[in-house]
Amino acid sequence: MDILNHLMQGFATAGTPINLLWAFVGCALGTAVGVLPGIGPATAVAMLLPITSQVDATASMIFFAGIYYGAMYGGSTTSILLNTPGETATMVTAMEGNKMAKSGRAGAALATAAIGSFVAGTIATLMVTLFAPVVAEYAVRLGPPEYFCLMLLALTTVSAVLGQSTVRGLAALFVGLAIGLIGMDQITGQARYTGGVPELLDGVEIVLVAVGLFAVAEALHAVLFEGAAQESQNKLSRVGMTGADLRRSLPAWLRGTAIGAPFGCVPAGGTEIPTFLSYAVEKKLARGENLAEFGKQGAIEGVAGPEAANNATVTTALIPLLTLGIPVSNTTAILLGAFQNYGIQPGPQLFTTSASLVWALIASLYIGNVMLLVLNLPLVGLWVKLLKVPKAQLYAGILIFATVGAYGMRQSAFDLVLLYAIGVLGLVMRRFDFPTAPVVVGMILGPLAEAQLRNALSIGEGKWTVFLERPVSLGLLGVVLAVLVLPRVFKKRG
């Protein structure tokens, strides 16, 4: 009953005209960003992160949440029509969706993607509503040793999972940890690694790092390495589904949701595994003519299932972010930075210290799902026109927006130099296949983990065995070792 009361209060906050406007703008912008090839939600949120210094915290979080799941909705459009996935999450959608478009069924593919996203998003939001407070209630009982081990688990899993190589992931993590050490020591107040530069005494702004690594690096990579490739477009058929399409899609939506939701809740999550798993399940269950469509004319189940799995994963990823402060994807890592920009630390205490903000955010997920369904079905034609924006103008606009936003925070020329230095670092990392999310995660969680480590050692009177004497922290250390060791064991056996 308490959850229902809190949710109703959240709807009252999220339902104010100004917050509804922010939700709508976020959903529209997120969908537009998802439609543009190569511009994913992480880039969009990073590019708009400087807005957090000017807008109320609740409105800002609702806005970013709109971009977050709006971009996931919109990503299917470019995959289906152009066979150009904006993110790895929509790669599977492109496999069957583009074949459907080429056989004149683009409308059905886009419709099943939009409705499937709505169904999965709504069910997953219900899971966030019911389970996030419970997780927070249990997590609040943890002490500094457990928190340090939990953060160590987050740092390890994000680094190991988000890249092709564990070594590259950990290297990126250490870059983030090093950046996080710059500034004043939390305990002694001494300057660390500032090089005598007064602008670095307060540390490196998370906004600069996020915008540089994602938005600036994305634009520089497109300009230097992707060239001016011409893209062909498929003719868009009428947006709609037949009764047969609906009967085939409905079970796939539910199965996709069931597969995707658990993956969003765990630190080693990600959208790639559940979307591929959902596709494999749908192909395995298909029979007769339906099975014959896979890989040829395009099977609607191959679009419906993975899209539902993708959106379920994306939505339930908010559970570890809000309750434990653990980001499980690029975008949630940047959202964590947005929270910290307001001095808000996601974690077990968040449901107590910032209850109105959290429940307004959860309520906005329900509102945003409805808005996105309304936007995606009638306005597909408009989104398709956005695909015609020349890439040169598109990326030039991103660089201008990033530059103005970064300079507007402190009116500092030093910030601009730092922004583009980080952008070049992000370009090099992308070129040599180093994941960028661990840098952001290391920079945010590093100082927090350091503080918890010091507190834990104080509790244990300087003895490191304090982590082995408490069952929860010992168990978490075991999981950390498993994450690092088991993949290598399985690879050698395979």
C-alpha positions as CSV (number, residue, x, y, z in Angstrom):
1,M,0.0,0.0,0.0
2,D,2.9,2.3,0.8
3,I,4.3,1.7,-2.7
4,L,0.9,2.6,-4.3
5,N,0.8,5.9,-2.2
6,H,4.3,6.8,-3.2
7,L,3.5,6.0,-6.8
8,M,0.4,8.3,-6.7
9,Q,2.5,11.1,-5.3
10,G,5.0,10.4,-8.1
11,F,2.3,10.8,-10.7
12,A,1.2,14.0,-9.0
13,T,4.7,15.4,-9.3
14,A,5.4,14.0,-12.8
15,G,1.9,15.1,-14.0
16,T,2.6,18.9,-13.5
17,P,2.5,20.7,-16.9
18,I,6.2,21.6,-16.8
19,N,7.3,18.0,-16.0
20,L,4.9,16.6,-18.6
21,L,6.5,19.0,-21.1
22,W,10.0,17.9,-20.1
23,A,8.9,14.2,-20.5
24,F,7.5,14.9,-23.9
25,V,10.6,16.8,-25.1
26,G,12.8,14.0,-23.8
27,C,10.8,11.3,-25.5
28,A,10.6,13.2,-28.8
29,L,14.3,14.0,-28.7
30,G,15.2,10.5,-27.6
31,T,13.2,9.0,-30.5
32,A,14.7,11.4,-33.0
33,V,18.2,10.6,-31.7
34,G,17.4,6.8,-31.9
35,V,16.4,7.3,-35.5
36,L,19.6,9.0,-36.5
37,P,22.2,6.3,-37.4
38,G,25.1,6.1,-35.0
39,I,23.8,8.5,-32.4
40,G,22.8,6.4,-29.5
41,P,21.2,7.3,-26.1
42,A,24.6,7.5,-24.4
43,T,25.8,10.2,-26.8
44,A,22.5,12.1,-26.6
45,V,22.4,12.1,-22.8
46,A,26.1,13.0,-22.6
47,M,25.6,15.8,-25.1
48,L,22.8,17.3,-23.0
49,L,24.3,16.7,-19.6
50,P,25.3,20.4,-19.2
51,I,21.6,21.2,-19.0
52,T,21.6,19.8,-15.4
53,S,23.3,23.0,-14.1
54,Q,20.2,25.1,-15.2
55,V,17.2,22.9,-14.6
56,D,15.4,21.6,-11.5
57,A,16.6,18.1,-10.5
58,T,13.2,16.3,-10.9
59,A,12.5,17.9,-14.3
60,S,16.1,17.1,-15.4
61,M,15.8,13.4,-14.4
62,I,12.4,13.0,-16.1
63,F,13.9,14.7,-19.2
64,F,16.9,12.3,-19.3
65,A,14.7,9.3,-18.7
66,G,12.6,10.3,-21.7
67,I,15.8,10.5,-23.8
68,Y,17.0,7.2,-22.4
69,Y,14.0,5.0,-23.3
70,G,13.0,7.2,-26.3
71,A,16.3,6.5,-28.0
72,M,15.7,2.7,-27.5
73,Y,12.3,3.0,-29.1
74,G,13.6,5.0,-32.0
75,G,16.6,2.8,-32.6
76,S,14.5,0.2,-34.3
77,T,13.4,2.6,-37.1
78,T,16.9,3.1,-38.6
79,S,17.6,-0.7,-38.2
80,I,14.4,-1.7,-40.1
81,L,14.5,0.9,-42.8
82,L,18.3,1.3,-43.5
83,N,19.8,-1.8,-41.9
84,T,21.9,0.6,-39.9
85,P,21.7,-0.2,-36.2
86,G,22.5,2.9,-34.0
87,E,23.5,0.5,-31.2
88,T,24.4,-3.1,-30.6
89,A,20.9,-3.5,-29.0
90,T,19.2,-3.0,-32.3
91,M,21.5,-5.3,-34.4
92,V,19.1,-8.2,-34.0
93,T,16.1,-6.1,-35.0
94,A,17.9,-5.2,-38.3
95,M,18.4,-8.9,-39.2
96,E,14.7,-9.6,-39.7
97,G,13.3,-6.1,-39.7
98,N,15.2,-4.9,-42.8
99,K,14.2,-8.0,-44.7
100,M,10.6,-7.3,-43.9
101,A,11.1,-3.7,-45.1
102,K,12.6,-4.9,-48.4
103,S,9.6,-7.2,-48.9
104,G,7.2,-4.3,-48.5
105,R,6.3,-4.9,-44.8
106,A,8.2,-2.0,-43.2
107,G,4.9,-0.8,-41.6
108,A,4.2,-4.0,-39.8
109,A,7.8,-4.3,-38.6
110,L,7.8,-0.7,-37.3
111,A,4.4,-1.3,-35.6
112,T,5.4,-4.5,-33.9
113,A,8.6,-2.8,-32.7
114,A,6.7,0.2,-31.3
115,I,3.9,-1.8,-29.6
116,G,6.3,-4.5,-28.3
117,S,8.5,-1.8,-26.8
118,F,5.4,-0.4,-25.1
119,V,4.3,-3.7,-23.7
120,A,7.8,-4.6,-22.5
121,G,8.5,-1.1,-21.1
122,T,5.2,-1.1,-19.2
123,I,5.7,-4.6,-17.6
124,A,9.3,-3.8,-16.8
125,T,8.3,-0.4,-15.2
126,L,5.9,-2.4,-13.0
127,M,8.8,-4.5,-11.9
128,V,10.8,-1.4,-11.1
129,T,7.9,-0.1,-9.0
130,L,7.5,-3.3,-7.0
131,F,11.0,-4.5,-6.6
132,A,13.2,-1.4,-6.4
133,P,12.0,-0.3,-2.9
134,V,12.4,-3.9,-1.6
135,V,16.0,-4.0,-2.9
136,A,16.7,-0.6,-1.3
137,E,15.2,-1.8,2.0
138,Y,17.6,-4.7,2.2
139,A,20.6,-2.8,0.9
140,V,20.3,-0.1,3.5
141,R,21.4,-2.7,6.1
142,L,24.8,-3.1,4.5
143,G,27.9,-1.5,6.1
144,P,31.1,0.0,4.6
145,P,32.8,-3.4,3.9
146,E,29.8,-4.6,2.0
147,Y,29.5,-1.3,0.1
148,F,33.2,-1.4,-0.9
149,C,32.8,-5.0,-2.2
150,L,29.6,-4.1,-4.0
151,M,31.4,-1.2,-5.8
152,L,34.3,-3.5,-6.5
153,L,31.8,-5.9,-8.1
154,A,30.3,-3.0,-10.2
155,L,33.7,-1.8,-11.3
156,T,34.8,-5.4,-12.3
157,T,31.6,-6.5,-14.1
158,V,31.1,-3.3,-16.1
159,S,34.8,-3.4,-17.2
160,A,34.7,-7.1,-18.0
161,V,31.3,-7.2,-19.8
162,L,31.1,-3.9,-21.7
163,G,34.2,-4.6,-23.9
164,Q,35.5,-7.3,-26.2
165,S,38.5,-7.8,-23.9
166,T,38.7,-8.0,-20.1
167,V,42.2,-6.5,-20.2
168,R,41.0,-3.5,-22.3
169,G,38.0,-3.0,-20.0
170,L,40.2,-3.0,-16.9
171,A,42.7,-0.6,-18.6
172,A,39.8,1.8,-19.3
173,L,38.6,1.4,-15.7
174,F,42.1,2.4,-14.4
175,V,42.0,5.5,-16.6
176,G,38.7,6.5,-14.9
177,L,40.0,5.7,-11.4
178,A,43.1,7.9,-12.1
179,I,40.9,10.8,-13.3
180,G,38.8,10.4,-10.2
181,L,41.8,10.9,-7.9
182,I,42.5,14.3,-9.3
183,G,41.5,17.1,-6.8
184,M,41.3,17.4,-3.1
185,D,41.7,14.4,-0.9
186,Q,38.4,13.7,0.9
187,I,39.9,13.0,4.3
188,T,43.1,15.2,4.5
189,G,42.1,18.0,2.2
190,Q,45.4,17.9,0.4
191,A,45.6,18.5,-3.4
192,R,46.3,15.4,-5.4
193,Y,47.6,15.1,-9.0
194,T,46.5,18.7,-9.9
195,G,49.9,19.7,-11.5
196,G,49.6,23.1,-9.9
197,V,46.5,23.9,-12.0
198,P,43.9,25.7,-9.8
199,E,41.0,24.6,-12.0
200,L,41.7,21.0,-11.1
201,L,41.5,21.5,-7.3
202,D,37.7,20.6,-7.4
203,G,38.5,17.6,-9.6
204,V,37.5,16.9,-13.2
205,E,33.9,17.5,-14.0
206,I,32.0,14.3,-14.8
207,V,30.0,16.3,-17.4
208,L,33.2,17.1,-19.3
209,V,34.4,13.5,-19.3
210,A,31.0,12.1,-20.4
211,V,30.5,14.7,-23.2
212,G,34.2,14.3,-24.4
213,L,34.2,10.5,-24.4
214,F,30.8,10.0,-26.0
215,A,29.7,13.1,-28.0
216,V,33.0,14.7,-29.1
217,A,34.7,11.3,-29.7
218,E,31.7,10.1,-31.7
219,A,31.8,13.2,-34.0
220,L,35.6,13.0,-34.5
221,H,35.4,9.3,-35.3
222,A,32.7,9.9,-37.9
223,V,34.6,12.7,-39.5
224,L,38.0,11.0,-39.6
225,F,37.2,7.4,-40.2
226,E,33.6,6.8,-41.5
227,G,33.8,9.0,-44.6
228,A,30.7,10.1,-46.6
229,A,29.1,6.8,-47.3
230,Q,25.8,7.0,-49.2
231,E,22.9,5.2,-47.6
232,S,19.9,3.8,-49.5
233,Q,16.4,4.0,-48.1
234,N,13.6,1.5,-48.4
235,K,10.1,2.6,-49.4
236,L,7.9,2.9,-46.3
237,S,4.7,0.9,-46.4
238,R,1.6,1.8,-44.4
239,V,2.1,1.6,-40.7
240,G,-0.2,-1.2,-39.4
241,M,-0.5,-4.8,-38.5
242,T,-2.9,-7.5,-39.7
243,G,-4.7,-9.8,-37.3
244,A,-2.2,-12.6,-38.2
245,D,0.7,-10.3,-37.4
246,L,-0.8,-9.5,-34.0
247,R,-1.3,-13.1,-33.1
248,R,2.3,-13.9,-34.0
249,S,3.7,-10.9,-32.2
250,L,1.9,-11.1,-28.9
251,P,3.5,-14.3,-27.5
252,A,6.9,-13.0,-28.8
253,W,6.5,-9.7,-26.9
254,L,5.7,-11.6,-23.7
255,R,8.6,-14.0,-24.1
256,G,11.0,-11.2,-25.0
257,T,10.0,-9.3,-21.9
258,A,10.5,-12.4,-19.7
259,I,14.0,-12.9,-21.2
260,G,15.1,-9.3,-21.1
261,A,13.9,-8.2,-17.6
262,P,16.2,-10.3,-15.5
263,F,19.3,-9.1,-17.5
264,G,18.6,-5.5,-16.6
265,C,18.7,-6.3,-12.9
266,V,22.2,-7.8,-12.7
267,P,25.5,-5.9,-12.8
268,A,26.7,-8.1,-15.7
269,G,23.7,-7.3,-17.8
270,G,23.6,-5.5,-21.2
271,T,21.1,-5.7,-24.1
272,E,23.2,-7.8,-26.5
273,I,22.7,-11.2,-24.7
274,P,18.9,-11.0,-24.1
275,T,18.2,-9.7,-27.7
276,F,20.2,-12.5,-29.3
277,L,18.7,-15.0,-26.9
278,S,15.2,-13.8,-27.7
279,Y,15.9,-14.1,-31.4
280,A,17.2,-17.7,-31.0
281,V,14.1,-18.6,-28.9
282,E,11.7,-17.2,-31.5
283,K,13.5,-19.0,-34.4
284,K,13.5,-22.3,-32.4
285,L,9.7,-22.0,-31.7
286,A,8.7,-21.1,-35.2
287,R,7.1,-23.7,-37.4
288,G,6.2,-24.2,-41.1
289,E,5.8,-21.0,-43.1
290,N,6.7,-18.8,-40.1
291,L,10.1,-20.6,-39.8
292,A,10.6,-20.3,-43.6
293,E,10.4,-16.4,-43.3
294,F,13.4,-16.2,-41.0
295,G,16.4,-14.9,-43.0
296,K,14.4,-14.6,-46.3
297,Q,11.2,-12.4,-46.3
298,G,11.7,-11.5,-42.7
299,A,9.8,-13.0,-39.7
300,I,7.8,-10.6,-37.6
301,E,8.6,-12.7,-34.4
302,G,12.3,-11.9,-35.1
303,V,11.5,-8.2,-34.6
304,A,8.9,-8.4,-31.9
305,G,10.8,-10.6,-29.4
306,P,14.2,-8.9,-29.5
307,E,12.6,-5.4,-29.4
308,A,10.6,-6.4,-26.3
309,A,13.8,-8.0,-24.7
310,N,15.7,-4.8,-25.4
311,N,13.2,-2.4,-23.8
312,A,12.6,-4.7,-20.8
313,T,16.4,-4.8,-20.2
314,V,16.8,-1.1,-20.5
315,T,14.0,-0.3,-18.1
316,T,14.9,-2.8,-15.4
317,A,18.5,-1.5,-15.5
318,L,17.1,1.3,-13.4
319,I,16.7,-1.1,-10.4
320,P,20.5,-1.5,-9.8
321,L,21.1,2.1,-10.7
322,L,18.6,3.6,-8.2
323,T,18.9,1.1,-5.4
324,L,22.6,0.2,-5.4
325,G,24.2,3.1,-7.4
326,I,25.5,0.5,-9.9
327,P,25.3,1.4,-13.7
328,V,25.1,-1.6,-16.0
329,S,25.4,0.3,-19.3
330,N,26.9,3.3,-21.0
331,T,23.7,5.4,-20.6
332,T,23.1,4.5,-17.0
333,A,26.7,5.4,-16.2
334,I,26.0,8.9,-17.6
335,L,22.7,9.1,-15.8
336,L,24.6,8.3,-12.6
337,G,26.8,11.3,-13.4
338,A,23.7,13.5,-13.9
339,F,22.5,12.5,-10.4
340,Q,25.8,13.3,-8.9
341,N,25.8,16.7,-10.6
342,Y,22.9,17.6,-8.3
343,G,24.8,16.2,-5.3
344,I,22.4,13.1,-5.3
345,Q,24.0,9.7,-4.8
346,P,21.9,6.8,-6.1
347,G,21.8,3.9,-3.6
348,P,19.7,2.5,-0.7
349,Q,19.3,5.9,0.9
350,L,17.9,7.4,-2.3
351,F,14.3,6.2,-1.6
352,T,14.5,8.0,1.8
353,T,16.5,11.1,1.1
354,S,15.1,11.9,-2.4
355,A,11.8,9.9,-2.4
356,S,9.8,12.5,-4.3
357,L,12.4,12.6,-7.1
358,V,12.6,8.8,-7.4
359,W,8.9,8.2,-7.5
360,A,8.3,11.1,-9.9
361,L,11.0,9.4,-12.1
362,I,9.3,6.0,-11.9
363,A,5.9,7.6,-12.6
364,S,7.4,9.3,-15.6
365,L,8.3,5.9,-17.0
366,Y,4.6,5.0,-17.3
367,I,3.8,8.4,-18.8
368,G,6.7,8.2,-21.2
369,N,5.7,4.7,-22.4
370,V,2.3,6.1,-23.5
371,M,3.9,9.2,-25.0
372,L,6.3,7.0,-27.0
373,L,3.6,4.8,-28.4
374,V,1.7,7.9,-29.5
375,L,4.8,9.3,-31.1
376,N,6.1,6.2,-32.7
377,L,3.0,4.9,-34.5
378,P,1.7,8.1,-36.3
379,L,5.0,10.0,-36.7
380,V,7.1,7.3,-38.3
381,G,7.1,9.3,-41.6
382,L,8.6,12.3,-39.8
383,W,11.4,10.2,-38.2
384,V,12.2,8.7,-41.6
385,K,12.8,12.3,-42.9
386,L,15.4,12.8,-40.2
387,L,17.5,10.1,-41.8
388,K,18.1,12.6,-44.6
389,V,20.1,15.0,-42.4
390,P,23.6,15.1,-43.9
391,K,26.2,13.6,-41.5
392,A,28.5,16.6,-41.9
393,Q,25.9,19.0,-40.6
394,L,24.7,16.5,-38.0
395,Y,28.2,16.0,-36.4
396,A,29.1,19.7,-36.7
397,G,25.9,20.5,-34.7
398,I,26.9,17.9,-32.0
399,L,30.4,19.5,-31.7
400,I,28.9,23.0,-31.4
401,F,26.3,21.9,-28.8
402,A,29.0,20.1,-26.8
403,T,31.3,23.1,-26.9
404,V,28.7,25.6,-25.9
405,G,27.3,23.4,-23.1
406,A,30.8,22.7,-21.6
407,Y,31.8,26.4,-21.7
408,G,28.4,27.4,-20.2
409,M,29.0,25.5,-17.0
410,R,31.9,27.6,-15.6
411,Q,32.7,30.0,-18.5
412,S,36.2,28.5,-18.4
413,A,38.5,28.2,-21.5
414,F,40.4,25.5,-19.6
415,D,37.3,23.3,-19.6
416,L,37.2,23.5,-23.4
417,V,40.8,22.4,-23.7
418,L,40.1,19.6,-21.3
419,L,36.9,18.7,-23.2
420,Y,38.7,18.2,-26.5
421,A,41.7,16.4,-24.9
422,I,39.2,13.9,-23.4
423,G,37.5,13.8,-26.8
424,V,40.8,12.8,-28.5
425,L,41.3,10.2,-25.7
426,G,37.9,8.8,-26.5
427,L,38.7,8.7,-30.2
428,V,41.9,6.7,-29.6
429,M,40.0,4.4,-27.3
430,R,37.3,3.8,-29.8
431,R,39.8,3.3,-32.6
432,F,41.6,0.6,-30.7
433,D,38.4,-1.0,-29.3
434,F,38.7,0.1,-25.7
435,P,35.3,0.5,-24.0
436,T,34.6,4.0,-22.8
437,A,31.9,3.2,-20.1
438,P,34.4,1.9,-17.6
439,V,36.2,5.3,-17.6
440,V,33.0,7.0,-16.5
441,V,32.2,4.3,-14.0
442,G,35.7,4.3,-12.6
443,M,35.7,8.1,-12.3
444,I,32.3,8.1,-10.4
445,L,32.6,5.0,-8.3
446,G,36.4,5.3,-7.6
447,P,36.2,8.1,-5.0
448,L,33.1,6.5,-3.4
449,A,34.9,3.1,-3.2
450,E,38.0,4.8,-1.7
451,A,35.8,6.4,1.1
452,Q,34.1,3.1,1.9
453,L,37.4,1.3,1.9
454,R,38.8,3.8,4.5
455,N,35.6,3.5,6.6
456,A,35.8,-0.3,6.4
457,L,39.4,-0.4,7.6
458,S,38.5,2.0,10.4
459,I,35.8,-0.5,11.5
460,G,38.3,-3.3,11.3
461,E,40.9,-1.3,13.2
462,G,43.2,-1.4,10.2
463,K,42.8,-5.2,9.5
464,W,42.1,-6.2,5.9
465,T,40.5,-9.4,7.2
466,V,37.3,-7.3,8.0
467,F,36.2,-8.2,4.4
468,L,36.5,-11.9,5.1
469,E,34.8,-11.9,8.5
470,R,31.5,-10.6,7.2
471,P,29.4,-13.1,5.1
472,V,28.0,-10.7,2.6
473,S,31.3,-9.0,1.8
474,L,33.0,-12.4,1.5
475,G,30.3,-13.6,-0.8
476,L,30.7,-10.5,-3.0
477,L,34.4,-11.0,-3.2
478,G,33.8,-14.5,-4.4
479,V,31.5,-13.2,-7.2
480,V,34.2,-10.7,-8.2
481,L,36.8,-13.5,-8.5
482,A,34.2,-15.6,-10.5
483,V,33.6,-12.7,-12.9
484,L,37.4,-12.4,-13.6
485,V,38.3,-16.1,-13.6
486,L,35.4,-18.1,-15.0
487,P,35.2,-16.5,-18.5
488,R,38.9,-17.4,-19.1
489,V,38.4,-21.0,-17.8
490,F,35.4,-21.5,-20.1
491,K,37.4,-20.0,-23.1
492,K,40.3,-22.4,-22.5
493,R,37.9,-25.4,-22.2
494,G,36.0,-24.3,-25.4
